Amino acid sequence: MKHRQLGSYTVSAIGYGAMPLSIEGHPDEKRAVATVHAALDAGVTLIDTADSYYAPGGDPGHNEVIVARALAAYPGRVDDVLVATKGGRGRTDDGGWTVDGDPSHLRQAAEASLKRLGVEAIGLYQLHKPDPAVPYAESLGALRELENEGKIRHIGLSNVTVPQIEEARAVLGDRLVSVQNRYSPAVRVTAPALFRCAELGLAFLPWSPLGGISRSSLDGPSGLTAKTPFHDVGEGRGISPQQVTLAWLLSLSPTVIPIPGGSRPQSVQDSARAADLVLTGQELALLPSAAPSGASSISHISGGPEPSTT
């Protein structure tokens, strides 16, 4: 397993997004734990979760509890595993998502996550989404205070634009180490954030990275979409198109760390193998550019509209 830098942590180049273990259609706990263990067996040392990953009507923090139980039950070493969680979102009974960036809520959420994860400090705590009803600087200030108190070690952002990254840097300085945005073959309009993170040395964690190749957990049951160049390259190599997609993401910037999901042991282990896959120049030429509709270099990318995110 190859590794990349995330703040002061060295983590696996491919992480694991644990959300599918808790939202609608999630597996039973036995399979969920087996899936986390399969990721660990494959050398994954970055697990992403959130307090809002639970099915409507379920218990907030369900995903964090599952991850904590899986780590506690793992027979091997877990000291080097970074568990990244998020606060600032919730679920509605009809399956919707809420946003709450109030500083008092973020403090309560982080402290609840600490208890569920059973750790003294959260390795990476991420603002799940900026709240338009709360001044952004106030939400960021709450995370800064939590870091000052030693309750979190590093701060990350999720679902943000380039201007929001810049504002966060002004408030947080070097405490900001990562950005988690939706980015995939099907959703590339967040390329400005990816490239800005590359310039700044911030880890960029694409969520739902297999969009356009496989359905996201947010989009319904998993399954392949129409054949793409990723499938063609995979057929030529005798590997899955998902592995090709993740290797393509890794090729875009040394700061990219994809966090594919999965609710079965075999799927997360297949994803993990992408860390050691190096695509040739000929293969990369068959695949999409990092940014849609033109600009393909860092110097030509700037902030712009981004899609609605979860």
N, C-alpha and C positions, 0 to 999 in steps of 0.2 A: 504494500500500500504506500503510495507516494503521499507526501504531506505538504501543507501550505500554512502560512502564518495568519493568525487571527488575533490581533492584539499581542499580548505576551504569550499566547498559547500557540503551540504547533499542533495542528489537527490534520486528520485525514483529508485528502484532496476531495473526496466524495463524502458528504455527510448523510444523515438520515433524518427526514422529516416525519415525525411520529404522528402527525395529525390523523391519518387514516385509521389509527388504532382506537379512536374515540368518537369520531363524528358518525353521522348517519351511515348505517350499514357496516359498522365496525365489527371485527371478529370477537370471539369470546376471549377472556383474559388469558387462557392457556396459549392460544395461538398468538395473541399479542405479545406475550412474554417471549415466546419462541422466535418471533420475528425480530425483536430487539436483540436477542442473543445471537441470531444469525448475522445481524449487522456487526456486532462486536466480534464475532468469530472471523468475519471478513476483514477486520482491521479498522472499522469505522470508529472514530473517536470524537465525532461531533454529532450530537443528537439535538434536534430542534423541537421544541414543544411550546405550549402557551396555556394560560389559564382558561382561555375561551374555547379550547378544543374539547368540546363535549356535545353530545346529541341534544336537541331541544328537549327540555323537560328533565335532563340529566343533571349531574352534579358538576358545578364549575371546578376546574382543576382535575377532571378525570384523567386527562392525558398525562399530566405531571405525576399523578399517583401511579399510573401504569408504568411509566418510565422508571420511577424510583423503585418500584417493586422488582422490575426486571433487572436493574442494576444490582440490587441487594441479593438477588437469587443467582446472579451470574457466577460460575465457579472460577473464572479467571480474574485477571487484574482489571480494575476499572478506575484506578487512580488517575489515569491520563485521559479519561473521557470528559469532555466539556459538554455540559448540558446547558443549552441556551433556551431561555423561556421569554415570554412576552406578556405585557400587561397593557390594558387600555381598551379591550374589546370584550363583548359578551354575546350571548345568544338570546333570541326571543323564542317564545313557545311555538311560533309558526315556522321556525327555521331560519329566521333572519339574523343579522349581526348588528350589534350596537357599538357605539364608540364612546368612550369616557376617558378624557385626558385630564380630568381634574386632579390636581396634585394630591389631595387627600385620598382619592380613589387609588391612584397609582401607588401610594405608600402602602395602603391596606392590601392591595393586590400583590405587591412584591413580598410583603411580610407573610401573606398566606402561601405564596409560592415557596418561600423559604421552608416553611413547615412541611408542606407536602413533599418537597424534594429531599427533605432531611439533611440539609447542608447548612454550614455556617455562613456561607456567602454564595450568591448566585454568580457563576462564572461570567455569563453574558446575559444582561437583562435588556430587552428591546422594547421601545415604545411601539406598540402594535400598529397604530395608525394615528396621525395627527387629528386632533378633535377640532373641527371648525368653530365649536362653541367655546373653546378655551384658548387663551393666548398661548401660542406654541412655546414661547420662552418659559412660561410657567410650568408646562408639562416637562420640558427639558430640565428645568431647575429642580423639580422633584427627583428626577433620576440622579442629578448631580449630588443632591443631599444624601440620597441612599448610598452613593458611592463613597462620599465623605465619611459616612457612618460605618463603612465596611460591610454593608449588607449585600452589595453587588461589587464585582471586580471590574467589569467592563460594561460599556454602554453601547447599544446598537439602536438603529432605526429600522422601521419597516414601512413600506408603502409611501415612499417620499419622493419628492421631485428634487432636482439639482438645487434650486434656491433654498429648499428646506434643509438640504445637506449643509449648505453654506451657513445658514443661520444657526444650525446645530453646532457647527464647528466654532462659531463665534461664542457660543454659550459654554460649550463643553471642552473645547480644545482637544488635547490628545486623549481625553477620556473616551471620545467617540472612536470606535474601532471597526464598525461594520454597518452595512446597509443590506436589508433583505427586501427585495422587490420581486414582483412577478416578472419572469423573463424566460423565454422559451422560443423554439422555432416559430410558434404561432403568435407570440406576443413579444415583439422586439422594440416597441416604442419606448421602453425604459432604458434603451441603450445609452442615452445621455448620462444617466446615473451610474451605469456600469463603467463608462469611460472616465467619469469624474472620480470615481472610487479608485480606478487604476492610477490616475494622476496623483491622488492623495495618499495612496498606499493603504486604503481602507478595504477590508474584505467585503466582497459583494456576494451575497448568498441568494441565488435565484430560487424562488419558491415556485412550485408547479413547473419544474424545468423541462418536463417532457410533453408540455402542451403542443398539440399538433402531431404528436407521435402516439401518445397514449392519452386517454381521458384523465383529467385531474380528479382527485377525490371530491372536489367541489362540483364537478360536472356530471356526476352520476357513476354508474358501474364502470369499472375499468374495461378497456378494450382498445384494439388498434384502430386507427383512423385510416383514411385512404393511403395508398402507397406513396412514399416520398423518396427523395434522394437519400435520406438517412436509411431507408429500407434497402436501397440499392447498394450502398456502401456496406451495410451489414451483411447482405447476401454474399458479396464478394469476399468478405472476411470470415464468413461462417459464424457471425455473432449477431446479437439482437440489435435492432435499430435504436433501442433505448441506450445501449452502451455507446453507440456511435454519437448519439445526441449529447450525452454527458461529456464525452471526449471533445466534441466540438465546443461545448461551453468552456471547458478547461483551456482550450486553445485561444480563447478570446482575450484572456488577461491572466497573469499569474496571481491576481488577487481574487479570482472567481472560485467559489467553493459551492457547487450545487448541493441542494438538499432534497433529493428525490424522496418521495414517500414510498409506501408499499405496505400491504397488510399480510404478506406471505413471506416466509423465510427465503424462498427461492428468488423472489423478485428483488429483495434488497441485496442479496448476494450477487445477482447479475449486475445490478447497478454499481456495486462496489468495484467490480472488475474493470470498470471504465477508467479508474484512476491510473492504471498502468497501460492504457491504450493510447498510442501516439498515431495520429492520422497523418498520412502523407500529404504533400502539397497537392498532388493530383486529386486525392479524396476531398480535401478541403475546398478545392475549386468547384466541386460538384454541390457543395452545401451553401446555404444562404450567407449573406454578409451579416455582420453583427448588428447593423442598423438597417431598417427598411428604407426604401425610397431614396437611395443616394448615398449620403455621407457615410464613410466607412473608416475614417481616421479620427483619432481623439481631437485633433485640432479643429475639425469641422463639425463637432458635435456640441450642442449647447442645450440648455434647459428647454423643456416644452411640455405639452400636455401629456398626461399619463392616464392609463386606463383605470376604471374603478377596480378596487382591489378588496380582498378579504383578509 
